[in-house]
Amino acid sequence: MKVSYVSSQAISQALRHSLLRMQSDLVGSQKEAQTGRVADTGLALGIRTGQAVSMARDVGRLQSIVDTNTLVASRLSATQGALSQLAEAGSTYLSALTAAVSGDANPATTQQAGTVMLEALTGIINSSFNGEHVFAGVNTDVSPIAQYQTTPPSAAKSAFEAAFLAEFGFTKDDPAAANLSGVDIKAFLDGPVVDQFLGAGWQANWSSATDQGITTRISLNETVETSVSANTKGVRKLAMAATIVADLFSSGLSEGALVEIADTATRLVSEAMGDIAQEQAKAGFTEQRIKNASERTSMQIDIFNGFLQEMEGVDPYEAATKVNALITQIETSYALTARIQQLSLTRLLS
């Protein structure tokens, strides 16, 4: 008869391998308890793993669209706020112009109103959100409109003064300017000045914005333009109305010429207010489209997540119970290993 023996080292090694296996199982079980899904999708689903991976990828893509829509909606909200400020400034400016047309205002007061309007317009249009200029079109890293009153003179101011000199043969500060009639000024405003603001001179001297706005994908099959450019007619007309008053009311023009300037500015501001209202309505419609698209996309995400939960989901109570059981077994294994390591023939014989 053969006598077998089992050494304490063999028992210790067996416990060690068992402990390593339980520790590995514990990591997976803890992951399942925390996420509510199987730790190893391939092992749990087998041939259906590809379907689960594809569905998870679709969920990630849809969620990125929802996140982008949230950011775009915030930018549009900032744009709406800026347009409202612009409309409010225009309304205040219009009141000052109305008094100037009737001849009840001091030219210096009207000129100051034009300067304030021009500064307000520049500040509002150059506003930014999240580090991007909201009225710059796709050139979000540059200020849409250059400052007009600068030292040395800005390109826009230099072009305006050059146009006046080319039209009349003298500068606006020349004493001869007092002889200009309302008809003379009207021809100047309707000709060279219009080209400065509503023609090619706008982007040459004033604007760094693009006509093309930012196009955003708001759902898998829907894109929309989600920005307002500083090149819109409303902004151009307000800039012209503010500039002609800020620049020409400070010169020694005749009363008829000043009335004509105020009358032209009043017409421009009134038209600009309507254009700005249209831009606000357009932006509001876009905001509603984004909201609807986000709601539809969120519903798709919920449906896909439901399918994924059916495929990969685990019972949270069962997962927690399994974790507790493994922890208990590991602690027991540690205790047994410590006891076995203390066994020795010397201690037994002593």
C-alpha positions in Angstrom: 0.0 0.0 0.0 1.3 3.4 -1.1 1.1 6.3 1.3 0.4 9.7 -0.2 1.2 13.0 1.3 0.1 16.6 0.8 2.6 19.3 1.7 1.6 22.6 3.3 3.2 24.3 0.3 0.9 22.5 -2.2 -2.1 23.6 -0.1 -0.8 27.2 0.0 -0.3 27.3 -3.7 -3.8 25.9 -4.3 -5.3 28.6 -2.1 -3.2 31.2 -3.9 -4.5 30.2 -7.3 -8.0 30.1 -6.0 -7.5 33.6 -4.5 -6.3 35.0 -7.8 -9.4 33.6 -9.6 -11.7 35.1 -6.9 -10.0 38.5 -7.1 -10.5 38.5 -10.9 -14.1 37.5 -10.5 -14.5 40.3 -7.9 -13.3 43.0 -10.3 -15.9 41.9 -12.9 -18.7 41.6 -10.3 -17.9 45.0 -8.9 -18.1 46.5 -12.4 -21.5 44.8 -13.0 -22.8 46.1 -9.7 -21.7 49.6 -10.5 -22.7 49.8 -14.2 -25.7 47.5 -14.1 -24.3 45.7 -17.2 -22.3 42.6 -17.8 -18.6 43.0 -17.4 -17.6 40.9 -20.5 -20.1 41.6 -23.3 -18.5 39.1 -25.6 -18.7 36.3 -23.0 -22.3 37.1 -22.1 -23.8 37.7 -25.5 -21.6 35.6 -27.9 -22.8 36.1 -31.5 -25.0 39.1 -30.5 -22.0 41.1 -29.3 -21.7 42.9 -32.7 -25.3 44.1 -32.4 -24.7 45.4 -28.9 -21.5 47.2 -29.9 -23.2 48.8 -33.0 -26.1 50.0 -30.9 -23.8 51.4 -28.2 -22.0 53.3 -30.9 -25.3 54.7 -32.2 -26.2 55.8 -28.7 -22.8 57.7 -28.4 -23.3 59.4 -31.7 -26.9 60.5 -30.9 -25.8 61.7 -27.4 -23.0 63.8 -29.0 -25.7 65.5 -31.2 -27.8 66.2 -28.2 -24.8 67.7 -26.4 -24.0 69.8 -29.4 -27.6 71.0 -29.6 -27.4 72.2 -26.0 -24.3 74.3 -26.8 -25.8 75.6 -30.0 -29.1 76.5 -28.2 -27.1 78.5 -25.6 -25.2 80.3 -28.4 -28.5 81.2 -30.1 -29.9 82.4 -26.8 -26.9 84.7 -26.5 -27.5 85.9 -30.0 -31.1 86.6 -29.3 -30.1 88.6 -26.2 -27.7 90.6 -28.3 -30.3 91.3 -31.0 -32.7 92.5 -28.3 -30.0 94.9 -26.9 -29.4 96.1 -30.5 -33.2 96.7 -31.0 -33.4 98.6 -27.7 -30.4 100.8 -28.5 -31.9 101.5 -32.0 -35.2 102.5 -30.4 -33.5 104.9 -28.1 -31.5 106.3 -31.0 -34.7 106.7 -33.1 -36.2 108.9 -30.4 -33.2 111.3 -30.6 -33.4 111.4 -34.4 -37.1 112.2 -34.3 -36.3 115.3 -32.3 -33.5 116.2 -34.7 -35.8 115.9 -37.7 -38.3 118.3 -36.1 -35.5 120.8 -35.4 -36.1 120.6 -31.6 -32.7 119.1 -30.7 -29.2 120.6 -30.3 -26.9 119.3 -33.1 -24.3 118.4 -30.5 -26.8 116.3 -28.6 -27.8 114.5 -31.8 -24.2 114.0 -32.7 -23.5 112.5 -29.3 -26.5 110.2 -29.7 -25.0 108.9 -33.0 -21.7 108.3 -31.3 -23.3 106.4 -28.5 -25.3 104.3 -31.0 -22.1 103.5 -33.0 -20.2 102.4 -29.9 -23.2 100.3 -28.7 -23.5 98.7 -32.1 -19.8 97.8 -32.2 -19.8 96.4 -28.6 -22.9 94.3 -29.2 -21.9 92.9 -32.5 -18.4 92.1 -31.2 -19.9 90.2 -28.2 -18.8 86.6 -27.8 -20.1 83.3 -26.2 -17.8 80.6 -25.0 -14.8 82.3 -26.6 -16.5 82.6 -30.0 -17.8 85.7 -31.7 -21.5 85.1 -32.3 -21.9 87.5 -35.2 -18.7 86.6 -37.1 -20.2 83.8 -39.3 -17.6 81.0 -39.6 -14.8 83.4 -38.6 -15.6 83.0 -35.0 -12.1 83.8 -33.8 -12.1 87.4 -35.1 -14.1 90.5 -34.1 -16.9 91.0 -36.7 -16.7 94.8 -36.8 -13.7 97.1 -36.4 -13.8 100.1 -34.1 -14.7 103.3 -36.1 -13.2 106.0 -33.9 -9.5 105.1 -33.5 -6.1 106.7 -33.6 -4.8 106.5 -36.2 -8.2 106.6 -38.1 -9.7 103.3 -38.9 -10.1 102.1 -42.5 -13.8 102.8 -42.3 -13.4 106.4 -41.1 -10.6 107.0 -43.6 -12.9 105.7 -46.4 -15.8 107.8 -45.2 -13.8 111.0 -45.2 -12.2 110.2 -48.5 -15.6 109.7 -50.0 -16.7 113.2 -48.7 -13.6 114.8 -50.1 -14.1 113.1 -53.5 -17.7 114.1 -53.6 -17.4 117.8 -52.7 -13.7 118.7 -53.2 -13.2 119.7 -49.6 -13.3 118.1 -46.1 -16.3 118.1 -43.9 -14.6 120.6 -41.5 -13.9 123.1 -44.3 -15.9 126.4 -44.0 -17.2 125.7 -47.5 -19.2 122.8 -46.0 -21.7 125.3 -44.6 -22.8 126.0 -48.2 -23.9 122.4 -48.8 -27.7 122.1 -49.2 -29.9 119.2 -48.2 -30.0 118.1 -51.8 -26.2 118.0 -52.0 -26.0 115.9 -48.8 -28.8 113.6 -50.0 -27.0 112.8 -53.2 -23.8 112.1 -51.2 -25.7 109.8 -48.7 -27.6 108.0 -51.4 -24.5 107.5 -53.5 -21.0 107.0 -52.1 -22.1 106.5 -48.5 -24.6 103.8 -49.4 -21.7 101.9 -51.1 -19.7 102.2 -47.9 -22.3 100.4 -45.9 -24.7 98.4 -48.2 -22.2 97.8 -50.9 -18.6 96.5 -51.3 -17.2 99.0 -48.9 -18.8 97.2 -45.9 -16.6 94.1 -46.0 -13.6 96.1 -47.3 -13.5 98.5 -44.5 -15.9 97.5 -41.7 -16.6 93.8 -41.4 -14.4 90.7 -40.9 -17.5 88.4 -40.7 -18.6 86.0 -43.4 -22.0 86.0 -45.1 -22.0 82.2 -44.6 -23.3 81.3 -41.1 -22.4 78.2 -39.0 -24.2 75.1 -40.1 -24.9 72.5 -37.4 -26.3 69.0 -37.6 -29.1 68.9 -35.1 -30.2 65.3 -35.9 -29.0 62.4 -38.0 -30.8 63.8 -41.1 -31.3 67.5 -40.4 -28.9 70.5 -40.6 -29.6 74.1 -39.9 -27.8 77.4 -39.9 -27.3 78.4 -36.3 -25.7 81.9 -36.4 -26.5 85.4 -37.4 -23.9 87.4 -39.4 -22.8 91.0 -38.8 -23.3 91.4 -42.6 -27.1 91.4 -42.3 -28.9 94.5 -43.7 -30.2 95.5 -40.3 -26.7 95.8 -38.8 -25.4 97.7 -41.9 -28.2 100.1 -41.9 -27.8 100.8 -38.2 -24.1 101.4 -38.7 -24.7 103.8 -41.5 -27.4 105.7 -39.5 -25.0 106.0 -36.6 -22.0 107.0 -38.6 -23.5 109.7 -40.7 -24.8 111.4 -37.6 -21.7 110.9 -35.4 -19.4 112.1 -38.2 -21.4 114.8 -40.0 -23.3 116.5 -37.2 -20.0 117.6 -35.7 -19.2 119.6 -38.8 -20.4 123.1 -39.8 -23.1 122.0 -42.2 -26.3 124.0 -42.9 -29.5 123.4 -41.0 -31.0 121.9 -44.2 -28.2 119.5 -44.6 -28.4 118.4 -40.9 -32.2 117.8 -41.3 -31.5 115.7 -44.4 -28.9 113.6 -42.5 -31.3 113.1 -39.5 -34.2 112.2 -41.9 -32.0 109.7 -43.7 -30.8 108.2 -40.4 -34.4 108.0 -39.2 -35.4 106.0 -42.3 -32.4 103.7 -42.0 -33.1 103.0 -38.3 -36.7 102.2 -38.9 -35.8 99.8 -41.7 -33.1 98.3 -39.6 -35.5 97.6 -36.7 -37.7 95.6 -39.1 -34.7 93.7 -40.4 -33.5 92.9 -36.9 -37.0 91.7 -35.9 -36.8 89.3 -38.9 -33.4 88.0 -37.7 -34.9 87.5 -34.2 -37.8 85.5 -35.6 -35.5 83.4 -37.7 -33.3 82.6 -34.8 -36.3 81.8 -32.7 -37.6 79.4 -35.3 -34.1 77.8 -35.4 -34.2 77.4 -31.6 -37.5 75.6 -31.8 -36.2 73.3 -34.5 -33.2 72.5 -32.3 -35.4 71.8 -29.3 -37.7 69.5 -31.3 -34.7 67.7 -32.8 -33.1 67.2 -29.3 -36.4 65.7 -28.0 -36.7 63.3 -30.9 -33.0 62.3 -30.5 -33.4 61.8 -26.8 -36.3 59.5 -27.4 -34.2 57.4 -29.8 -31.4 57.2 -27.2 -33.9 56.0 -24.6 -35.2 53.3 -27.0 -31.6 52.1 -27.8 -30.7 52.1 -24.1 -33.7 50.0 -23.4 -32.6 47.4 -25.9 -29.0 47.5 -24.6 -30.3 47.0 -21.0 -32.2 43.9 -22.1 -29.1 42.5 -23.8 -26.4 43.5 -21.3 -28.3 44.3 -18.1 -27.8 42.4 -14.9 -29.9 42.1 -11.7 -28.3 44.8 -9.4 -29.3 42.8 -6.2 -27.8 39.6 -7.6 -24.6 41.5 -8.6 -24.3 43.0 -5.1 -24.9 39.7 -3.4 -22.2 38.1 -5.6 -19.7 40.8 -4.7 -20.4 40.3 -1.0 -19.9 36.6 -1.3 -16.6 36.9 -3.2 -15.3 39.4 -0.6 -16.2 36.9 2.2 -14.5 34.1 0.4 -11.4 36.1 -0.3 -11.2 37.2 3.4 -11.5 33.5 4.4 -8.8 32.5 1.9 -6.5 35.1 3.4 -7.1 33.7 6.9 -6.5 30.1 5.8 -3.3 31.1 4.0 -2.0 32.8 7.1 -2.7 29.8 9.2 -1.1 27.4 6.7 2.0 29.6 6.5 2.4 29.3 10.3 2.6 25.4 10.1 6.0 23.9 10.6 7.5 20.6 11.8 9.6 22.4 14.4 6.6 24.0 16.0 4.8 20.6 16.0 7.6 18.8 17.7 8.3 21.4 20.3 
